[in-house]
Amino acid sequence: MTEGSLHTSDAAARKLRKRYAAERRFRLYGACAIGLAMGALVLLLVTIAWRGVPAFFGHEVTIDVDLDAALIDPEGTGDPEVLGRADYSGLVKQALRAEFPDAQGRREKRRLYALISNGAAYALRDQVLADRTVVGTTFRVRVPLSADADIYFKGGVDAASAEGDRRLNDDQIRWLDRWAALGKVENRFARRFFVGGDSREPELAGIYGALVGSLWTLAVTLLLSFPLGVAAAVYLEEFAPTNRLTDFVEVNINNLAAVPSIVFGLLGLAVFLNFLELPRSAPLVGGMVLALMTLPTVIIASRSAIMAVPPSIREAALGVGASPLQVVSHHVLPLALPGILTGTIIGMARALGETAPLLMIGMVAFIVDVPEGPTSPATVLPVQIFLWADSPERAFVAKTSGAILVLLTFLVAMNLVAVVLRSRFERRW
């Protein structure tokens, strides 16, 4: 049998078909894996969005409150301090009793009051302080409903179910339906979710305090990790001699990049809190811990960017009389800066989403006030999500998903900035 007949035999043809079939199956497996991953990602995002979008809206009711001047400003001075100390909660309750006179007993009145958020009194006070001429009149004010009432209007309560299986009884549902029939209930954009701090009441809880805490923490992280990481990368790549010590440092940098984040939290707890006695639950300590965690990532990304600069650039600069420091500062660093910034932004994005190390240093505390500086008590957005997810209140489910959407938005934005910087300023040699 000749050599040509071997290649055209039926056995060779079968082997060729088998090889092509195996290649098609491999491609199919890869496409299925990508499709499965994309499907899972889309399902996750859709689920979070489905649960989180209601957190951006809240129902409010309009009630008529008799702003009795004898109760609000007895002496008629118009002093803001006097107006601010008035019993606005009592005025709101009086308005509710006037609107539903059938609520006679103490239990019925408590159930009626429970339909209105505890923040209704503060909303009324703020409007009175903004316009003092309303004192002595019957003022129409729009106040937030309680979390249970808000869930009812969002379809989360089945009125046809047994009364013992729901948090709202038949009287409360009847009162809410009457408000809705009169057109007094509106579903409005929940501005307080973005401008308010944390609260025990779901309808009043906001992410602004946690968001400011995250910004302070990231600012401290960036100020510490960026200059130290770039300086370490420049020294290791451009000036450090090749010996056992530098090899030991490089191995440990690579190992630290893979250390679980909670280990850095334990280190911060032992050093920054117990030894240095820095303030607990402060963005300063949180930023220092996250800087330790981010530093290996910044160093590795910076070294890769510096290494990508062609040696001819260095040789040309040295040939015209530049010193080694001038070569690095005037030529190497400007060319490597896009890669350095990309690695830094990715490290900051990882730091923004970290929770475990911050839990170890006490940033899990319930903080209502917005932090005013890096040493003020604060929490961060991932920890806020952790706290809300652990809350037994059903309304915090939407708050948790809404906060996750905000966090994902920031993470995607930071990664998009990194991609844009790399694609726009990166040079290919």
Secondary structure, DSSP 8 states (H G I E B T S, - for coil): --HHHHHTSHHHHHHHHHHHHHHHHHHHHHHHHHHHHHHHHHHHHHHHHHHHGGGGEEEEEEEEEE--HHHH-TT----HHHHHTS-HHHHHHHHHHHH-TT--SHHHHHHHHTTB-TTHHHHHHHHHHH-GGGTTSEEEEEEEB-HHHHHHHTT-S-TTS-GGGSSS-HHHHHHHHHHHHTT-EEEEE-THHHH----SSGGG--SHHHHHHHHHHHHHHHHHHHHHHHHHHHIIIII---SHHHHHHHHHHHHHTTS-HHHHHHHHIIIIIIIS---TT-HHHHHHHHHHHHHHHHHHHHHHHHHTS-HHHHHHHHHTT--HHHHIIIIIHHHHHHHHHHHHHHHHHHHHT--HHHHHTTTTS---S---STTS----HHHHHHHHHT---TTHHHHHHHHHHHHHHHHHHHHHHHHHHHHHH----
